[in-house]
Every structure is written in structure tokens, then in C-alpha cells.
Amino acid sequence: MIRLQKLTPSGWTNLAFDLEINEAVSLAKYLSQQHQFSYRLITDEMETLCLIRSDSLGASEKTLKGSLPTVAP
């Protein structure tokens, strides 16, 4: 399951637990547009899935690793 956290001056604060991915992304996007804070979605193992701020969505490096092209030296 997915957790939703908000970035505050004191660090990341939990807002919601046990969310499905679509529900978590929708909620984080909505909150980000309304309040201009950064939000992240993490797994129960504390692995970051994505970061959402204002109107942008970024995937974690682990998610992108297999999808990025490789350039040979």
C-alpha cells in the first residue's frame, strides 16, 4: 500500500496511509495545486515512488532506471 506525505519545514509528515496508487496520485496532485506544497508517495518500506509539486510529477530513479537509454562510451 501507498503512503502520502507532505514536506513541511520540519520534514516529511504523514497525511494518509493504505492508499491505492491512483487514489494517492490524485490526492497528492489535488493537494499540491491547492496548497503549493510538495508531496511524495512512498511504500510501506519507505521507498519513494514519486514526488509531486505544484503541477509536476516525477518518478523515482529506481522507476526510471530500466526505461532510460544507455549510451556506450
C-alpha positions as CSV (number, residue, x, y, z in Angstrom):
1,M,0.0,0.0,0.0
2,I,1.0,3.6,-0.5
3,R,1.5,6.4,2.0
4,L,1.1,10.1,1.2
5,Q,3.5,12.6,2.9
6,K,3.7,16.4,2.8
7,L,7.0,18.3,3.0
8,T,7.0,20.8,5.9
9,P,9.7,22.9,7.4
10,S,10.1,20.1,10.0
11,G,10.5,17.4,7.3
12,W,8.1,14.8,5.8
13,T,4.7,14.5,7.6
14,N,2.3,11.6,7.0
15,L,-1.1,12.6,5.7
16,A,-2.6,9.3,4.6
17,F,-1.9,5.5,4.8
18,D,-3.1,2.4,2.9
19,L,-3.9,4.2,-0.4
20,E,-4.1,2.6,-3.8
21,I,-1.6,4.2,-6.3
22,N,-4.3,6.0,-8.4
23,E,-6.0,7.4,-5.3
24,A,-2.7,8.6,-3.8
25,V,-1.6,10.3,-7.0
26,S,-4.9,12.1,-7.5
27,L,-5.0,13.2,-3.9
28,A,-1.4,14.5,-4.0
29,K,-2.0,16.4,-7.2
30,Y,-5.1,18.0,-5.8
31,L,-3.4,19.0,-2.6
32,S,-0.4,20.3,-4.4
33,Q,-2.5,22.5,-6.6
34,Q,-4.5,23.8,-3.7
35,H,-1.7,24.4,-1.2
36,Q,1.6,24.7,-3.2
37,F,3.5,22.2,-1.0
38,S,5.5,19.2,-2.1
39,Y,4.1,15.7,-1.6
40,R,5.6,12.3,-2.0
41,L,4.2,8.8,-2.3
42,I,6.1,6.1,-0.5
43,T,5.8,2.4,0.1
44,D,5.5,0.8,3.5
45,E,9.2,0.0,3.2
46,M,9.8,3.8,2.8
47,E,10.8,3.6,-0.9
48,T,9.9,6.8,-2.7
49,L,7.6,6.2,-5.7
50,C,7.1,9.7,-6.9
51,L,7.3,13.4,-5.9
52,I,4.5,15.8,-6.7
53,R,4.9,19.5,-6.5
54,S,2.7,22.3,-8.0
55,D,1.7,20.7,-11.3
56,S,4.7,18.3,-11.9
57,L,5.1,14.6,-11.3
58,G,8.5,13.0,-11.0
59,A,9.3,9.3,-10.8
60,S,12.0,7.9,-8.6
61,E,15.3,7.0,-10.0
62,K,14.6,3.3,-9.5
63,T,11.5,3.6,-11.6
64,L,13.3,5.3,-14.4
65,K,16.5,3.1,-14.3
66,G,15.1,0.5,-16.7
67,S,13.5,3.0,-19.1
68,L,16.4,5.3,-19.7
69,P,18.5,4.8,-22.8
70,T,22.1,3.6,-22.3
71,V,24.9,5.3,-24.1
72,A,28.1,3.3,-24.7
73,P,31.4,5.1,-24.2
